[in-house]
Amino acid sequence: MNNFLSDRILQMAESATIKMSQLARDLRAQGRDIINLSLGEPDFDTPEHIKEAAMQALRDGYTKYTPVPGLPELRQAILEKFLRDNELHYAVDEIVVSNGAKQSLANISLALLNPGDEVIVFAPYWVSYYEIIRLSGAVPVIVKADIDQDYKVKPEQLEAAITPRTKLVLYSSPCNPTGSAFTREELEALAAVLEKHPDILVISDEIYEYIRFGGSHASIGSLENMRHRTITINGMSKGFAMTGWRIGYMGAPKWVAKACAKMQGQFTSGANAFGQKAAAVALQSDMSPTYAMRDAFQKRRDLVVEKLGKIPGMKVNLPEGAFYSFPDISAFFGKSAGSFTIKNSEDFCTYLLEEAGVASVPGAPFGADNCFRISFAASEEELMAACERIGEAIFKLSV
């Protein structure tokens, strides 16, 4: 019945992270001992005061449809958060709440892009960027940074990628999958390039803002010459362990926000009412649970980087945020175990799953086939065991 499916769905790739996580669950169901390090989800529960706020909202009758761009109290809380934490000056009517940050990105893409438009995407990139852009008919233009430059695109690379068809620049900081984060000085250098191209907008995905290890988070929209042309994406999933709540948000120039609300109104309407009430409480109350999660992730990062860094041939950077490690594994391409030869990142992850019982994600869907991603949103015991298994599996490889 494939002839009944649209071209767009046939051409769309399945999310690699979701695919690998499902495969790990399937193998576990079959009785296999699998350590699942594939999915980007905090292993912590949502803090109690946020859950209590949602339950109180339910008791207060917040069970109805919400305004498409979000409840006024949440939009006000987001406005205050942007100003307090990011030096971002958005008005309430420049903020749109969505069913997760992924929907915010889809709204932007469908509202702004026409077939043939180009979107510069810094690679490595989050897997959904590429497919969301293609869904709109636009063209992703990939600008890649390798581990030797800490996975950060340089200003001259950005300049070289700009053409008359460039409409948007999209990146995440801290980055999924690399954990790299741009400093304010690095963003200023990129902004200096964009200053020569005033018709290009920037989408800054800052969903991992609160999982930043050392240093301070920097938002490109806080730069004076970028205020009017930056769309800032954020949400509740990562910093507040609220992945299942599906609450994301964006701040954007008013005309962009209005267009995105119009798009959302035809797809899903507003996000759930009680979740929005809880999100407003989360943004305006005690942040110590969030910082405790961040500190735990930093401890796990140090463990993973130390263990993986001791494996001969594996190149590991020091993630500055998020909860991922994205090692370069190109040294293992061409090596074999029995009749199985590793030719690319998918082969490498398949080998780890079969030989070591460790689920990870190939780098190819992130725009870096020479790498693979593991999440350290898991217990220290699981991470220790996974790193040992990975090392033992790699030791078995031969030329």
N, C-alpha and C positions, 0 to 999 in steps of 0.2 A: 504493500500500500504506500510505498515511498513516493509514488507519483502524486499522492494527495498532499504531501508536505511542501511547504514553501521553500523557495530557493534559500531564503535567509536562514531558516533553521537547518537546512541540509549543509550549509556552508559554515555554520557556527560551530566552533570547537566546544567540547564539554569542559567545564571547569576542572583543571588538573588537580587542584587541592581537594575538591569534593570527590572526584573520581578515586584518588588514592586513599582517602579516608574511608570511603565505602568499601573498597577492596580489603582494607585492613579489618574492618568490621566483619566482612564476610568470612575472612580466614579465621578470625577469632571464633565465630559461630561454628566453624568446622573443628574447633578444638586446638588450633595452632596457637602457640605462645607468641603473640605479636605485640611489640612496643610501638604504639602509633604516635609518630612525631610529624604527622602530615598536615594536620588542620590548625589554622590560625585562630585558636580560641583559648582564652584564659582558662586554666583549670580551677580557678577560684570561683566561689559562689558570689552572686550579687550581694553587696553589703546589706546588713539587716535593716538599716534605717531607710534604704531605698525601697526594699521590699515592703516595709511597713507603710511607706508613703503611698505605694500602689494599692495596698489593701484598704487604706483609709479612703483613697479616691473611689474605690469600688463601693465602699460603704456610703460614700457621699453621693453616689449616683452618677459617677463619670463613666458611663457605659454607652453613650450615644455617639453619633457622628461628630467629628471635630471640624473646625475651619480647615480648608485645604492647606494653607501654609503653616498651620500649627496653632495651638492654644495661645492666646495672648500672653499668659503668664510664663510659658516656656520660651516664647520668642523674646520676651523681656529678659529672662534669665540668661539666654544665649547672648543677647546684646551686652549685658553686663559682664559675662564671662570673657567675650572677645576683647572688651576694653581692659578688663582687669589683668588677664593673662597674656594677651597678645598685642596690645596697643593697636587693635583694629577698631576702626570707627564706623560701625554699621548702624543704620536706623532700623527700627522694628520692621518696617515694610521692605527691608533689604534682607530679611531672614526667612528661609523656608525650611520647615521641618518635614522630613520624609520617612518612609518605611526603611530605614537603614541608609548609611552613607552611599551604598551601591546605587540606590534609587536616585540619590542626589546627582551622582555622576551620569546616570542614564537620562535624567531630566535635562541636564545641561547639554548633553550630546544631541538629544532629539530636538531640543529647542533652538540650538544655535547652528548646527552643522547641516550643510547641504552636500549632495553627492559631489565628490571631487575636491572638497575642502581638505586641507591637510592639518593634522594635529601632531605636533612634535611631542614624542613620548620619551622620557628619560628611561633608559634601560640599565640594569634590570628593573622591571616594572611588575606591578600586581597583575595577575593573570587576566582579570576581567577588563582592564583598560582596553586592550586590543580589540576584543570582541564587541564591546559597547560602542567603540568608535566605528567599527565596520558595520554595525547594525544601522547606523545613521546614513551609511553610504559614503562617509568620509574616508580618508586615507591616513592610517597611522604611519608616521615617519619616525623610525626608531633611531635614537642617538644613544650609543652604548658606551658605558664606562666599565672598565675591567677592575679586577681586584687591586691591581698595581696603583690605581688612582682612587682607591677606597670606594669604588663604585659610584663616584660623583662626577657628573658631566661638567666639563670645563667650559668657560665662556666662548672660547674659539670654536668648540664643537657645536654649541648652540647657534652661533653666527653662521656657520657653514651650512646648517640644515634649513635655515629660513629661506623661503621662496615667496613669490607673490601670492601663492595659494595658502600660505600658512595662516591659520585662524586662531589656533589655541596652542598653548604649551601646557603639558600635564606631567606632574611628578608627585611623589610622596616623600615626606620628610617628618620623622624618621621613616625609612623606606621598608616596605614589604616587597622583596624578600631579604634585603641585605642588612637591614638595621642601620645603615649609614644615615647621617643627618647633616644637613647643610648648616653651616654657621651663618651668622648675620653678614659677615664679611664676604663669604662665598655667594650669598644671595645678592648682595650689593653689586658684585661683579657680573652676575647674570642679568640683573636689572639694568646695568649700564648698556648691555647689548640690546635689550628690549626697548630701551629708551629711543633707539634709532628706528624702531618699528612700532609706532603708536597704535596701529590697528589690531595688534595681537593681544588677546587676553590670556591670562595665566590661571590655571586651576592648580591650587596647592592643596593636596590631600594630607591633612594633619591628624588623621584618626589615631595615630600612635603618640600624640603629643605628650601625654602624661606618663608614657613609658620611655623616658629619656634618662640616660645614665651619665651624669656629670654634664657640666655645661648647661646652658639655658636654651630653651626652645626658641627658634626664630621663625617668624612668619613674614613672607615676602610682602604681604599686603600692608605691613606696618611701615614700609619704606615710602617716603613721601611721593616719589614718582611712580609708585605702583598702586596706590590706594584706590584709584578710580578704575583699575583694569584687572583686579585680582578677584577670583572666586575662591573662597576658603571653605573647604570641606572638612567636617568633623562629625563626631557621633559618640554614642554612649557605649559601644560594644567593647572596646579594648580597655580603656582606662577605668571603666566602672564594672567590668565583667558582666555586661548586659547584652551579650550577643543575641539571645533569643527574644529580646524585647523589641528589636527592630526599630530603633530610634536613631536617625541620622539628621544632620542639618547642614545648611550652607549659609554663608554670608556673601552677598554679591551686589553689584550695582543694581539699582531699583529696576531697571528695564529687564535685566537678566532674571532677577527674582520673580518678577511678574510673569515672564514667559515660562519659567519653570513651574510656577504654581498652576498656570493654565494647562500645561502638559500633564502634571500630576492629577489635576482634576478630572481628566479623561481616562486615567489609568487606575488609580487606587483611591483617590480622594485623600483625606488626612490620615495620619498615623493614629494608633489606638489612644483613647482618651486617658485611661489610667496610667499607661506607660509614660505619656507626656507629663502628667502631673508628677510622677516619680522622678523623671529626668530633671524637671525644674528644681526639685528638692536636692537631687544629687549635685547639680551645678552650684547650688547656693549654700551647701552645708559642709560639714567636716570632711576634709579631703584625706585624713590620715589613713583610712582603709586603702585608698588608691595608692598612696605613697608606700604603704607596706607591701602591696603587690609589686610595685616597681622595684623595691629593694630586693624582694625575693627573686624577681626575674634577673636582676643584675648578678646576684649570687650564682644563679644557674648559668647565666652567660659565661661567667668566669670559669665555671667548671667545664662547660662544653668546649670553650675555646682552648683551655689547657689540654684537655684530653684529645680532641681532634688535631690540635696543633702538633702533637707528638707522633702522629701517623705519617710515616715517610711518604712524600709525594703529594700530600694534601695541603693546599694553601688556604689559610684561614685568616680573615680579617677580624678586627675587634668591633663588633656592632655597638653603635652609640645609642641605640634605642630599639623599640619593638621587642619581639621575643623569637628571633630567628637567627640561625647561622647559615651562611651561604658560601660554603667552601668551593674553591676551584678544584675540580677533579680530573682535569684534562690529562694529568700524568698517568691515569689508569686506562685511558682509551687505547685499545689494541691489545690489552692484557686479557688472559683467559683463565677460566676455571673449568676443567674438563672440556666439554664441547661448546661451552658458552663463552662467547667473546664480547667484551664490552666495547661498543662502538660509539656510544653517545650517553647522554644523561639518563634517558629512559632505561637503557640497558643497565646502567649502574644501579638505579633505584630498584629495578626488577631483581637484580642480583642480590641486593641487600635484603629485600623482602623475602626472597626464597632461601637464601643462605643464612642470613642473620636474624630473620624475623623482626626487622626494623622497617617500618613504613615511613618513607620520606617522599619528597616531590621532585621530579626532574626539573632542571633549570630551563629547558627549552621553552615551556609555556611562559616563563618569566622574561624571555628574550635573551637567555644566556645558557646555551646548550653545554657549555664547559663547566657548569656548576650544578649543585643540587641544594635543596633547602630542607633543613630540619627545624622544627619548632621546639623551643625549650620551655613551652607551656606544659610542663610535666614535672613529676616529682624528681627530686635529686637522685633517688634510688633508681628510677626508670632511666634517667639520663646517664648515670654511671654505667648501668647495664648496657644501654644502647651503644654508648661509645666503645665499650669493650667488645661488643659483638661486631661493630663496624670494623674496628681494628683487626679482629681475628679473621673476618671475611676478606678483607683486603690483603692480609698476609698470605692467603691461599692463592692469590692471583699470580700468574706467571706470564712471562713474555711469550 
